[in-house]
């Protein structure tokens, strides 16, 4: 299974947001290391589910677009003149 590797700037921002969340919602400060470990846990546990849902959504979107394109191409077809 592939692992998610966030760019350092993005991971640092998410760690800071986790720390702010804990402080605001629980009035409980959480250290940098604990927030980073919690983020890593969420990425490992929820990441595959979120990724799979995104792939499913993308597949559904693509199928709908292809169906619409097929309808549009069928509308472009010409009917040959009938023989009299």
N, C-alpha and C positions, 0 to 999 in steps of 0.2 A: 504494500500500500504506500502511496506517495505521502510525504509529509509536507505540511504547509510551512513555508519559511517566509516570514514577513520581513520587509526591509526594516532596518534598525529604526529609522525615523518613525515609521508607522507603528512599530511595536512600542517604542517609547511613548508615543502619543496615546496608544490604547492603555498602557500601564498607568499613565497619568489620569486618564479618564476613569479607570477602575478605582484608583485611589480617591478621586473626587466623589465618585458614586458612593463608595463606602462611607466617606466622611459625611456626605449630605443625607443619605438615606438611613444610615445606622448610627450616625454620630460616633463612628468607630474608625479611627485611623488605621490604615493598612500600609505596611512598609513596601518599599520598592521591590524587594525580593519576593515577598508574599504575593503581591499583585502580579508580578511576572510569572510566578508559578501557577497562579490561578488562571491567568490568560492562557498559558501553555496547556493547562488541563482542559479548558473550554475548547481550545483549538483541536486538541486530540479527540475529545468526546463529541462535540457538536459539529466540528468542521466537516467530516465526511457527510453527515446528514444535510447540512446546508449546501455543500457542493453538489450532492446528488439531486437535490431539489432544483438547484440552478440549472443543471444539465437537463433535467426533465422539462423545466420551463422553457429552456432554449429549444429543445427538440419540438415541443408543442408549438412554439412560435414559428419555427421553421416549417413545420408541416402545414400550418395554416397559411403561411405565405406562399408555399409551393402550390397548395390547392387553389389559391386565388390567382396565381400566375397561370396555372393550367386552364382555369376558366377563361382568363383573358386571352390566352393563345387560341383556345377553341373558338372564341368569338371572332378571331381574325381570319379563320378559315373561310375560304371562298367555296361556294357551291357551283360546280360545273354546270354549264347550260345543259338543259335537257334536249334530247334528240327529238325532232318532230317528224 
